[in-house]
Amino acid sequence: MSKPEEVKEETKEAKKERFNYENSLSFKVSDRFKERFNTKTAGNQETMSSDGLIALAHIKGMWKCESKIIQFPNASNNNVCICEAFVGGYDWDPIENKVIRVEYTDIGDASPANCNKMVAPSFIRMASTRAIGRALRKYLNIDMLCTEELSEEDINTDTVHDMMSERISQDQLTKIKSIVVQKNINEQIFNEIMSKTFGTTDFQMLNMAQGNQLITILSNYIGNFKP
């Protein structure tokens, strides 16, 4: 019988990183986090990406995040897909004076007409992303919009210009490599996707906007690629 591992005393640094459920308003995101996950609308309103919401939810102890389609798109509903999301985590119960398990749900819709051009071909996934984003906002008690909820007209043109001019980021490269491994996409398929979509097989030469487009394509890849 193996000897149980000795439980080490929690360090001061670990206590600082631990989420304070009793006073969640004390939790502040860093400037580096905002630079990575936040953007601004054309009306100068700050938004947070779904990746940022998920990162915060993990810090708060999220144990479930899933979605399902409740309306499949077709001609009779103007090609609108509706998804329902479910998020589970932990929060403070002021009555019981303890941390309890909580669950939140919400819906999100998407169609080629209400998505920007980059993700319009993947609008079903966008419906799921929007639903999850809304459920996460409830769980995190965040009132700012999720970036993926915005239409093309809402996005700050300066932000778009920056994404078009800046080279693909290291975070994007890491995510691309991770998706390729997870989905077992071989070099031949990857080069085919790159060539048909961007006219090159060197993904490190893409800009940030193209990087986001590639991440969306790879995330939705299920075989038999069609550009």
GROMACS elastic network, one bead per residue, 0.5 to 0.9 nm:
[ bonds ]
;  ai    aj funct       b0    kb
    2     5     6  0.89799   500
    3     6     6  0.88585   500
    4     7     6  0.88636   500
    5     8     6  0.89809   500
    7    10     6  0.89289   500
    8    11     6  0.86856   500
   10    13     6  0.82308   500
   10    14     6  0.62087   500
   10    15     6  0.67927   500
   11    14     6  0.51615   500
   11    15     6  0.63520   500
   11    16     6  0.87817   500
   12    15     6  0.50892   500
   12    16     6  0.63427   500
   12    17     6  0.88591   500
   13    16     6  0.51565   500
   13    17     6  0.64926   500
   13    18     6  0.88296   500
   14    17     6  0.51144   500
   14    18     6  0.62109   500
   15    18     6  0.50738   500
   15    19     6  0.83155   500
   16    19     6  0.78937   500
   16    20     6  0.88223   500
   17    20     6  0.88894   500
   17    59     6  0.86159   500
   18    59     6  0.78879   500
   18    60     6  0.84571   500
   19    22     6  0.89306   500
   19    23     6  0.88953   500
   19    24     6  0.74009   500
   19    27     6  0.73087   500
   19    59     6  0.66932   500
   19    60     6  0.58754   500
   19    61     6  0.83162   500
   20    23     6  0.55342   500
   20    24     6  0.55090   500
   20    25     6  0.85266   500
   20    26     6  0.73443   500
   20    27     6  0.71959   500
   20    60     6  0.85339   500
   20    92     6  0.89726   500
   21    24     6  0.51626   500
   21    25     6  0.88882   500
   21    60     6  0.79529   500
   21    90     6  0.80914   500
   21    91     6  0.58186   500
   21    92     6  0.52290   500
   21    93     6  0.89207   500
   21    98     6  0.87269   500
   21    99     6  0.69397   500
   22    25     6  0.88861   500
   22    91     6  0.80480   500
   22    92     6  0.55169   500
   22    93     6  0.81606   500
   22    94     6  0.79324   500
   22    97     6  0.83602   500
   22    98     6  0.80301   500
   22    99     6  0.79762   500
   23    26     6  0.57553   500
   23    27     6  0.79032   500
   23    92     6  0.83525   500
   24    27     6  0.56445   500
   24    91     6  0.88031   500
   24    92     6  0.85822   500
   24   140     6  0.88631   500
   25    28     6  0.76042   500
   29    32     6  0.82159   500
   29    33     6  0.62012   500
   29    34     6  0.70722   500
   29    56     6  0.86897   500
   30    33     6  0.51311   500
   30    34     6  0.64788   500
   30    35     6  0.87676   500
   31    34     6  0.50455   500
   31    35     6  0.61723   500
   31    36     6  0.86763   500
   32    35     6  0.51006   500
   32    36     6  0.63284   500
   32    37     6  0.87377   500
   33    36     6  0.52080   500
   33    37     6  0.60902   500
   33    38     6  0.77428   500
   33    52     6  0.78693   500
   34    37     6  0.52862   500
   34    39     6  0.79470   500
   34    48     6  0.80619   500
   34    52     6  0.85153   500
   35    38     6  0.59598   500
   35    39     6  0.77818   500
   36    39     6  0.85797   500
   36    52     6  0.80006   500
   36   171     6  0.88981   500
   37    47     6  0.84786   500
   37    48     6  0.56920   500
   37    49     6  0.54331   500
   37    50     6  0.82245   500
   37    51     6  0.69996   500
   37    52     6  0.51003   500
   37    53     6  0.84646   500
   38    46     6  0.67810   500
   38    47     6  0.55498   500
   38    49     6  0.62446   500
   38    52     6  0.76391   500
   38   147     6  0.79592   500
   39    44     6  0.89576   500
   39    45     6  0.83124   500
   39    46     6  0.58055   500
   39    47     6  0.54118   500
   39    48     6  0.64329   500
   39    49     6  0.78685   500
   39   147     6  0.73889   500
   39   155     6  0.86703   500
   39   156     6  0.82187   500
   39   159     6  0.73669   500
   40    43     6  0.76455   500
   40    44     6  0.52636   500
   40    45     6  0.52347   500
   40    47     6  0.57932   500
   40    48     6  0.86071   500
   40   147     6  0.84941   500
   40   155     6  0.70788   500
   40   156     6  0.60072   500
   40   159     6  0.74916   500
   41    45     6  0.51306   500
   41    46     6  0.65235   500
   41    47     6  0.72469   500
   41   147     6  0.85323   500
   41   150     6  0.81831   500
   41   153     6  0.88607   500
   41   154     6  0.54860   500
   41   157     6  0.83888   500
   41   159     6  0.85470   500
   42    45     6  0.73851   500
   42   153     6  0.76388   500
   42   154     6  0.54023   500
   42   155     6  0.53487   500
   42   157     6  0.67735   500
   42   158     6  0.85605   500
   43    46     6  0.89528   500
   43   154     6  0.75453   500
   43   155     6  0.85495   500
   43   156     6  0.74983   500
   44   156     6  0.74182   500
   45   144     6  0.83117   500
   45   145     6  0.85815   500
   46   144     6  0.67884   500
   46   145     6  0.75725   500
   46   147     6  0.88489   500
   47   144     6  0.55719   500
   47   145     6  0.50176   500
   47   146     6  0.56253   500
   47   147     6  0.54193   500
   48    51     6  0.81815   500
   48    52     6  0.61669   500
   48    53     6  0.69030   500
   48   144     6  0.69903   500
   48   145     6  0.65277   500
   48   146     6  0.50908   500
   48   147     6  0.54449   500
   48   148     6  0.85856   500
   49    52     6  0.51921   500
   49    53     6  0.65071   500
   49    54     6  0.87765   500
   49   133     6  0.82232   500
   49   145     6  0.85385   500
   49   146     6  0.54402   500
   49   148     6  0.65118   500
   50    53     6  0.50062   500
   50    54     6  0.61305   500
   50    55     6  0.85444   500
   50   129     6  0.70475   500
   50   130     6  0.79620   500
   50   132     6  0.78213   500
   50   133     6  0.55433   500
   50   136     6  0.84938   500
   50   146     6  0.62274   500
   50   147     6  0.70502   500
   50   148     6  0.69596   500
   51    54     6  0.51221   500
   51    55     6  0.61667   500
   51    56     6  0.87613   500
   51   133     6  0.89120   500
   52    55     6  0.50361   500
   52    56     6  0.63324   500
   52    57     6  0.85836   500
   53    56     6  0.52010   500
   53    57     6  0.60899   500
   53    58     6  0.86800   500
   53   133     6  0.69871   500
   53   136     6  0.64474   500
   53   137     6  0.72830   500
   53   140     6  0.79884   500
   53   146     6  0.81626   500
   54    58     6  0.61983   500
   54    59     6  0.86943   500
   54    62     6  0.85180   500
   54    65     6  0.88829   500
   54   132     6  0.89915   500
   54   133     6  0.81959   500
   54   136     6  0.72702   500
   55    58     6  0.52861   500
   55    59     6  0.65542   500
   55    60     6  0.89225   500
   56    59     6  0.50417   500
   56    60     6  0.63575   500
   56    61     6  0.87947   500
   56    62     6  0.88953   500
   56   140     6  0.77018   500
   57    61     6  0.62875   500
   57    62     6  0.53445   500
   57    63     6  0.89983   500
   57    89     6  0.78000   500
   57   136     6  0.70774   500
   57   139     6  0.77238   500
   57   140     6  0.67698   500
   58    61     6  0.50208   500
   58    62     6  0.50323   500
   58    63     6  0.79468   500
   58    89     6  0.86507   500
   59    62     6  0.74920   500
   60    89     6  0.72244   500
   60    90     6  0.69093   500
   60    91     6  0.80372   500
   60   140     6  0.80271   500
   61    88     6  0.86893   500
   61    89     6  0.55393   500
   61    90     6  0.60429   500
   61    91     6  0.87974   500
   62    65     6  0.75161   500
   62    87     6  0.73408   500
   62    88     6  0.57282   500
   62    90     6  0.68170   500
   62   139     6  0.89936   500
   63    87     6  0.77622   500
   63    88     6  0.55206   500
   63    89     6  0.53243   500
   63    90     6  0.83257   500
   64    86     6  0.72191   500
   64    87     6  0.52559   500
   64    89     6  0.67979   500
   64   103     6  0.85027   500
   65    85     6  0.73321   500
   65    86     6  0.57283   500
   65    88     6  0.65423   500
   65   132     6  0.73830   500
   65   136     6  0.86454   500
   66    84     6  0.85362   500
   66    85     6  0.56955   500
   66    86     6  0.53747   500
   66    87     6  0.67099   500
   66   128     6  0.87549   500
   66   132     6  0.73948   500
   67    83     6  0.65065   500
   67    84     6  0.54231   500
   67    86     6  0.60328   500
   67    87     6  0.87609   500
   67   107     6  0.89640   500
   67   128     6  0.61984   500
   67   129     6  0.86037   500
   67   131     6  0.75258   500
   67   132     6  0.69503   500
   68    82     6  0.86960   500
   68    83     6  0.54687   500
   68    84     6  0.54723   500
   68    85     6  0.65744   500
   68    86     6  0.87738   500
   68   128     6  0.73467   500
   69    72     6  0.65737   500
   69    81     6  0.73397   500
   69    82     6  0.59798   500
   69    84     6  0.63547   500
   69    85     6  0.89134   500
   69   124     6  0.85450   500
   69   127     6  0.85136   500
   69   128     6  0.76061   500
   70    81     6  0.79148   500
   70    82     6  0.57192   500
   70    83     6  0.54055   500
   70    84     6  0.65382   500
   70   107     6  0.89829   500
   71    77     6  0.89095   500
   71    80     6  0.76709   500
   71    81     6  0.55000   500
   71    83     6  0.68772   500
   71   109     6  0.89772   500
   72    77     6  0.87691   500
   72    79     6  0.79959   500
   72    80     6  0.72836   500
   72    81     6  0.52296   500
   72    82     6  0.69240   500
   72    83     6  0.87404   500
   72   124     6  0.85897   500
   73    76     6  0.82501   500
   73    77     6  0.65588   500
   73    78     6  0.72890   500
   73    82     6  0.79410   500
   73   111     6  0.79487   500
   73   124     6  0.82368   500
   74    77     6  0.57323   500
   74    78     6  0.64038   500
   74    80     6  0.70811   500
   74    81     6  0.83310   500
   75    78     6  0.51732   500
   75    79     6  0.55002   500
   75    80     6  0.86812   500
   76    79     6  0.73369   500
   77    80     6  0.58813   500
   77    81     6  0.85397   500
   78   111     6  0.79466   500
   79   110     6  0.85576   500
   79   111     6  0.59257   500
   79   112     6  0.76793   500
   79   113     6  0.88485   500
   80   109     6  0.66200   500
   80   110     6  0.56944   500
   80   112     6  0.80417   500
   80   113     6  0.88316   500
   80   123     6  0.86751   500
   80   124     6  0.84819   500
   80   127     6  0.88017   500
   81   108     6  0.83287   500
   81   109     6  0.55075   500
   81   110     6  0.54522   500
   81   111     6  0.62434   500
   81   123     6  0.76354   500
   81   124     6  0.59259   500
   81   126     6  0.89990   500
   81   127     6  0.62787   500
   81   128     6  0.88077   500
   82   107     6  0.68365   500
   82   108     6  0.56701   500
   82   110     6  0.66914   500
   82   124     6  0.80352   500
   82   127     6  0.59735   500
   82   128     6  0.76613   500
   82   131     6  0.83283   500
   83   106     6  0.84878   500
   83   107     6  0.55189   500
   83   108     6  0.54174   500
   83   109     6  0.63438   500
   83   110     6  0.87568   500
   83   124     6  0.83346   500
   83   127     6  0.57324   500
   83   128     6  0.52797   500
   83   129     6  0.86649   500
   83   130     6  0.83263   500
   83   131     6  0.61242   500
   83   132     6  0.87317   500
   84   105     6  0.70107   500
   84   106     6  0.57393   500
   84   108     6  0.65580   500
   84   109     6  0.89734   500
   84   127     6  0.86945   500
   84   128     6  0.71677   500
   84   131     6  0.58465   500
   84   132     6  0.77252   500
   85   104     6  0.82053   500
   85   105     6  0.54246   500
   85   106     6  0.55257   500
   85   107     6  0.60851   500
   85   108     6  0.80134   500
   85   128     6  0.71016   500
   85   129     6  0.86774   500
   85   130     6  0.87853   500
   85   131     6  0.52645   500
   85   132     6  0.50686   500
   85   133     6  0.85217   500
   85   134     6  0.82907   500
   85   135     6  0.64541   500
   86   103     6  0.70593   500
   86   104     6  0.58747   500
   86   106     6  0.70697   500
   86   131     6  0.85486   500
   86   132     6  0.71162   500
   86   135     6  0.67284   500
   86   136     6  0.87315   500
   87   102     6  0.83920   500
   87   103     6  0.55886   500
   87   104     6  0.52277   500
   87   105     6  0.62930   500
   87   106     6  0.89526   500
   87   132     6  0.74708   500
   87   135     6  0.62108   500
   87   136     6  0.65681   500
   87   139     6  0.74286   500
   88   101     6  0.72523   500
   88   102     6  0.56949   500
   88   104     6  0.64107   500
   88   105     6  0.88419   500
   88   139     6  0.79938   500
   89   100     6  0.84656   500
   89   101     6  0.57456   500
   89   102     6  0.54241   500
   89   103     6  0.64051   500
   89   104     6  0.86844   500
   89   139     6  0.75750   500
   90    99     6  0.64131   500
   90   100     6  0.55124   500
   90   102     6  0.54881   500
   90   103     6  0.82937   500
   90   139     6  0.86508   500
   91    98     6  0.83998   500
   91    99     6  0.53999   500
   91   100     6  0.56136   500
   91   101     6  0.65359   500
   91   102     6  0.65302   500
   91   139     6  0.83205   500
   92    95     6  0.89543   500
   92    96     6  0.85762   500
   92    97     6  0.71177   500
   92    98     6  0.57822   500
   92   100     6  0.62144   500
   92   101     6  0.88230   500
   93    96     6  0.54953   500
   93    97     6  0.54856   500
   93    98     6  0.55162   500
   93    99     6  0.59568   500
   93   100     6  0.64048   500
   94    98     6  0.70358   500
   94    99     6  0.88184   500
   95    98     6  0.81033   500
   96    99     6  0.83361   500
   96   100     6  0.87999   500
  102   139     6  0.81918   500
  103   139     6  0.77151   500
  104   135     6  0.57959   500
  104   136     6  0.77493   500
  104   138     6  0.68001   500
  104   139     6  0.64069   500
  105   131     6  0.82420   500
  105   132     6  0.81887   500
  105   134     6  0.81505   500
  105   135     6  0.52207   500
  105   136     6  0.85297   500
  105   138     6  0.83173   500
  106   131     6  0.57627   500
  106   132     6  0.73049   500
  106   133     6  0.87367   500
  106   134     6  0.61116   500
  106   135     6  0.51018   500
  106   136     6  0.88928   500
  106   138     6  0.86808   500
  107   127     6  0.82854   500
  107   128     6  0.81811   500
  107   130     6  0.75942   500
  107   132     6  0.77078   500
  107   134     6  0.73286   500
  107   135     6  0.77969   500
  108   126     6  0.84077   500
  108   127     6  0.52024   500
  108   128     6  0.64806   500
  108   129     6  0.76422   500
  108   132     6  0.76720   500
  108   133     6  0.84808   500
  108   134     6  0.75079   500
  108   149     6  0.87083   500
  109   114     6  0.89785   500
  109   123     6  0.87873   500
  109   124     6  0.83640   500
  109   126     6  0.78225   500
  109   128     6  0.76866   500
  109   130     6  0.70352   500
  109   131     6  0.73175   500
  110   113     6  0.79283   500
  110   114     6  0.62072   500
  110   115     6  0.67931   500
  110   120     6  0.88118   500
  110   123     6  0.56484   500
  110   124     6  0.66197   500
  110   125     6  0.85026   500
  110   126     6  0.61907   500
  110   128     6  0.84591   500
  110   130     6  0.80616   500
  110   149     6  0.89525   500
  111   114     6  0.55335   500
  111   115     6  0.64980   500
  111   120     6  0.72110   500
  111   122     6  0.89714   500
  111   123     6  0.54913   500
  111   124     6  0.73739   500
  111   126     6  0.84604   500
  111   127     6  0.78622   500
  112   115     6  0.55796   500
  112   116     6  0.79325   500
  112   117     6  0.81047   500
  112   119     6  0.82473   500
  112   121     6  0.68304   500
  112   122     6  0.82225   500
  112   123     6  0.59664   500
  113   116     6  0.80579   500
  113   120     6  0.75294   500
  113   151     6  0.89965   500
  114   120     6  0.79843   500
  114   123     6  0.86959   500
  114   150     6  0.83349   500
  114   151     6  0.58631   500
  114   152     6  0.80554   500
  115   118     6  0.80221   500
  115   119     6  0.63570   500
  115   120     6  0.52214   500
  115   121     6  0.89452   500
  115   123     6  0.68402   500
  115   126     6  0.79272   500
  115   148     6  0.84907   500
  115   149     6  0.83493   500
  115   150     6  0.76459   500
  115   151     6  0.55702   500
  115   152     6  0.67802   500
  116   119     6  0.58828   500
  116   120     6  0.59137   500
  116   150     6  0.82311   500
  116   151     6  0.58057   500
  116   153     6  0.83386   500
  117   120     6  0.52076   500
  117   121     6  0.79026   500
  117   152     6  0.75500   500
  118   121     6  0.75310   500
  118   122     6  0.85833   500
  118   209     6  0.84635   500
  118   210     6  0.85684   500
  118   212     6  0.84050   500
  118   213     6  0.59951   500
  118   216     6  0.87013   500
  119   122     6  0.52294   500
  119   123     6  0.63126   500
  119   125     6  0.88829   500
  119   126     6  0.74969   500
  119   213     6  0.70280   500
  119   216     6  0.71223   500
  119   217     6  0.85884   500
  120   123     6  0.50955   500
  120   124     6  0.88081   500
  120   126     6  0.83591   500
  121   124     6  0.83604   500
  122   125     6  0.56085   500
  122   126     6  0.64828   500
  122   216     6  0.74949   500
  122   217     6  0.77435   500
  122   220     6  0.73558   500
  123   127     6  0.62298   500
  123   128     6  0.87517   500
  124   127     6  0.51974   500
  124   128     6  0.66751   500
  124   129     6  0.88033   500
  125   128     6  0.51203   500
  125   129     6  0.61905   500
  125   130     6  0.86707   500
  125   216     6  0.88009   500
  125   220     6  0.74883   500
  126   130     6  0.60213   500
  126   131     6  0.84897   500
  126   148     6  0.73754   500
  126   149     6  0.86284   500
  127   130     6  0.52126   500
  127   131     6  0.62303   500
  127   132     6  0.86541   500
  128   131     6  0.51631   500
  128   132     6  0.61632   500
  128   133     6  0.84879   500
  129   132     6  0.51777   500
  129   133     6  0.60066   500
  129   134     6  0.86731   500
  129   148     6  0.72484   500
  129   149     6  0.86995   500
  130   134     6  0.62324   500
  130   135     6  0.86869   500
  130   146     6  0.75129   500
  130   147     6  0.89531   500
  130   148     6  0.62467   500
  130   149     6  0.59549   500
  131   134     6  0.52711   500
  131   135     6  0.63228   500
  131   136     6  0.86057   500
  132   135     6  0.51405   500
  132   136     6  0.60185   500
  132   137     6  0.85467   500
  133   136     6  0.50919   500
  133   137     6  0.61763   500
  133   138     6  0.88162   500
  133   145     6  0.87164   500
  133   146     6  0.61145   500
  133   147     6  0.89616   500
  133   148     6  0.80856   500
  133   149     6  0.84051   500
  134   137     6  0.50839   500
  134   138     6  0.65323   500
  134   139     6  0.88514   500
  134   145     6  0.84332   500
  134   146     6  0.73971   500
  135   138     6  0.52158   500
  135   139     6  0.64090   500
  135   140     6  0.87327   500
  136   140     6  0.59969   500
  136   141     6  0.81791   500
  136   142     6  0.83333   500
  137   140     6  0.51149   500
  137   141     6  0.55871   500
  137   143     6  0.67400   500
  137   144     6  0.79993   500
  137   145     6  0.83859   500
  137   146     6  0.81427   500
  138   142     6  0.67044   500
  138   143     6  0.82267   500
  139   142     6  0.79801   500
  140   143     6  0.89360   500
  142   145     6  0.83513   500
  145   148     6  0.84480   500
  145   149     6  0.70378   500
  145   150     6  0.81685   500
  146   149     6  0.55309   500
  146   150     6  0.75507   500
  147   150     6  0.57194   500
  147   155     6  0.84844   500
  148   151     6  0.80323   500
  150   153     6  0.78620   500
  150   154     6  0.57170   500
  150   155     6  0.67272   500
  151   154     6  0.53342   500
  151   155     6  0.68928   500
  152   155     6  0.56075   500
  152   156     6  0.88808   500
  153   156     6  0.80586   500
  153   157     6  0.86990   500
  154   157     6  0.87620   500
  155   158     6  0.86239   500
  155   159     6  0.73755   500
  155   160     6  0.73191   500
  156   159     6  0.52727   500
  156   160     6  0.65219   500
  156   161     6  0.87942   500
  157   161     6  0.60830   500
  157   162     6  0.85474   500
  158   161     6  0.50446   500
  158   162     6  0.61473   500
  158   163     6  0.86440   500
  159   162     6  0.50987   500
  159   163     6  0.62503   500
  159   164     6  0.86648   500
  160   163     6  0.51271   500
  160   164     6  0.62093   500
  160   165     6  0.86875   500
  160   209     6  0.76266   500
  161   164     6  0.50882   500
  161   165     6  0.61655   500
  161   166     6  0.85195   500
  162   165     6  0.51946   500
  162   166     6  0.58327   500
  162   208     6  0.82224   500
  162   209     6  0.87628   500
  163   166     6  0.54262   500
  163   167     6  0.78922   500
  163   168     6  0.83759   500
  163   207     6  0.66559   500
  163   209     6  0.50492   500
  163   210     6  0.83921   500
  164   167     6  0.80040   500
  164   207     6  0.57468   500
  164   208     6  0.61545   500
  164   209     6  0.54576   500
  164   210     6  0.76683   500
  165   207     6  0.64181   500
  165   208     6  0.76379   500
  165   209     6  0.85805   500
  166   169     6  0.81497   500
  166   206     6  0.88900   500
  166   207     6  0.55503   500
  166   208     6  0.59314   500
  166   209     6  0.84855   500
  167   204     6  0.80478   500
  167   205     6  0.70577   500
  167   206     6  0.62441   500
  167   208     6  0.56646   500
  167   209     6  0.89157   500
  167   211     6  0.87719   500
  168   171     6  0.84304   500
  168   172     6  0.65143   500
  168   173     6  0.71279   500
  168   203     6  0.84523   500
  168   204     6  0.66999   500
  168   205     6  0.72854   500
  168   206     6  0.56332   500
  168   209     6  0.77711   500
  168   210     6  0.76969   500
  168   211     6  0.57951   500
  168   212     6  0.87066   500
  169   172     6  0.51886   500
  169   173     6  0.63497   500
  169   174     6  0.87022   500
  169   204     6  0.89090   500
  169   207     6  0.81257   500
  169   208     6  0.64824   500
  169   211     6  0.80323   500
  170   174     6  0.61160   500
  170   175     6  0.85719   500
  171   174     6  0.51363   500
  171   175     6  0.62174   500
  171   176     6  0.86603   500
  172   175     6  0.50588   500
  172   176     6  0.61090   500
  172   177     6  0.86321   500
  172   208     6  0.78765   500
  172   211     6  0.63757   500
  172   212     6  0.74125   500
  172   215     6  0.77286   500
  173   176     6  0.51115   500
  173   177     6  0.62368   500
  173   178     6  0.85745   500
  173   203     6  0.82326   500
  173   204     6  0.74509   500
  173   211     6  0.78307   500
  174   177     6  0.52515   500
  174   178     6  0.61654   500
  174   179     6  0.87598   500
  175   179     6  0.62124   500
  175   180     6  0.86232   500
  175   215     6  0.74229   500
  176   179     6  0.52622   500
  176   180     6  0.62325   500
  176   181     6  0.87476   500
  176   211     6  0.82796   500
  176   214     6  0.76757   500
  176   215     6  0.59433   500
  176   218     6  0.76049   500
  176   219     6  0.89302   500
  177   180     6  0.51265   500
  177   181     6  0.63324   500
  177   182     6  0.87013   500
  178   181     6  0.52482   500
  178   182     6  0.61494   500
  178   183     6  0.86181   500
  179   182     6  0.50089   500
  179   183     6  0.59560   500
  179   184     6  0.81422   500
  179   185     6  0.82704   500
  179   215     6  0.79173   500
  179   218     6  0.67035   500
  179   219     6  0.67258   500
  180   183     6  0.54190   500
  180   184     6  0.57790   500
  180   185     6  0.50884   500
  180   186     6  0.76287   500
  180   190     6  0.80581   500
  180   218     6  0.72868   500
  180   219     6  0.88962   500
  181   184     6  0.50090   500
  181   185     6  0.66530   500
  181   186     6  0.86002   500
  182   185     6  0.79887   500
  183   186     6  0.89965   500
  183   218     6  0.83407   500
  183   219     6  0.84283   500
  183   221     6  0.78476   500
  183   222     6  0.82143   500
  185   188     6  0.82528   500
  185   189     6  0.63101   500
  185   190     6  0.63537   500
  185   218     6  0.87033   500
  185   221     6  0.87395   500
  185   223     6  0.88326   500
  186   189     6  0.55436   500
  186   190     6  0.61768   500
  186   191     6  0.86674   500
  187   190     6  0.50430   500
  187   191     6  0.60038   500
  187   192     6  0.84778   500
  188   191     6  0.52548   500
  188   192     6  0.61986   500
  188   193     6  0.87620   500
  189   192     6  0.50179   500
  189   193     6  0.62669   500
  189   194     6  0.86522   500
  189   223     6  0.89457   500
  189   225     6  0.79687   500
  190   193     6  0.51713   500
  190   194     6  0.62212   500
  190   195     6  0.85877   500
  190   201     6  0.80254   500
  190   218     6  0.87615   500
  191   195     6  0.59020   500
  191   196     6  0.84538   500
  191   200     6  0.79857   500
  191   201     6  0.51638   500
  191   202     6  0.82810   500
  192   195     6  0.51561   500
  192   196     6  0.60479   500
  192   197     6  0.83416   500
  192   201     6  0.77523   500
  192   225     6  0.83973   500
  193   196     6  0.54612   500
  193   197     6  0.59682   500
  193   198     6  0.81390   500
  193   201     6  0.82865   500
  193   214     6  0.86123   500
  193   217     6  0.84636   500
  193   218     6  0.87041   500
  193   225     6  0.71783   500
  193   226     6  0.82993   500
  193   227     6  0.72662   500
  194   197     6  0.53069   500
  194   198     6  0.55002   500
  194   199     6  0.65838   500
  194   200     6  0.58549   500
  194   201     6  0.51338   500
  194   202     6  0.76347   500
  194   203     6  0.72006   500
  194   214     6  0.80495   500
  195   198     6  0.55274   500
  195   201     6  0.55241   500
  195   202     6  0.88953   500
  196   199     6  0.58333   500
  196   200     6  0.80207   500
  196   226     6  0.88605   500
  196   227     6  0.64691   500
  197   200     6  0.81501   500
  197   214     6  0.85037   500
  197   227     6  0.63884   500
  198   201     6  0.79148   500
  198   203     6  0.88830   500
  198   206     6  0.83052   500
  198   210     6  0.81230   500
  200   203     6  0.75139   500
  200   205     6  0.85269   500
  201   204     6  0.89676   500
  201   205     6  0.89518   500
  202   205     6  0.57868   500
  202   206     6  0.76562   500
  203   206     6  0.55147   500
  203   211     6  0.79044   500
  203   214     6  0.87157   500
  204   207     6  0.82989   500
  204   211     6  0.88570   500
  206   209     6  0.80566   500
  206   210     6  0.57699   500
  206   211     6  0.61766   500
  207   210     6  0.53254   500
  207   211     6  0.60800   500
  207   212     6  0.88261   500
  208   212     6  0.63183   500
  208   213     6  0.86652   500
  209   212     6  0.52251   500
  209   213     6  0.63710   500
  209   214     6  0.87568   500
  210   214     6  0.60919   500
  210   215     6  0.85560   500
  211   214     6  0.50984   500
  211   215     6  0.62068   500
  211   216     6  0.86832   500
  212   215     6  0.50921   500
  212   216     6  0.62820   500
  212   217     6  0.87286   500
  213   216     6  0.51634   500
  213   217     6  0.62940   500
  213   218     6  0.86990   500
  214   217     6  0.50574   500
  214   218     6  0.60726   500
  214   219     6  0.84105   500
  215   218     6  0.51974   500
  215   219     6  0.59437   500
  215   220     6  0.86041   500
  216   219     6  0.51118   500
  216   220     6  0.63037   500
  216   221     6  0.86452   500
  217   220     6  0.53218   500
  217   221     6  0.61488   500
  217   227     6  0.88956   500
  218   222     6  0.86240   500
  219   222     6  0.86103   500
  221   224     6  0.83070   500
  221   225     6  0.70591   500
  222   225     6  0.76561   500
  223   226     6  0.88678   500
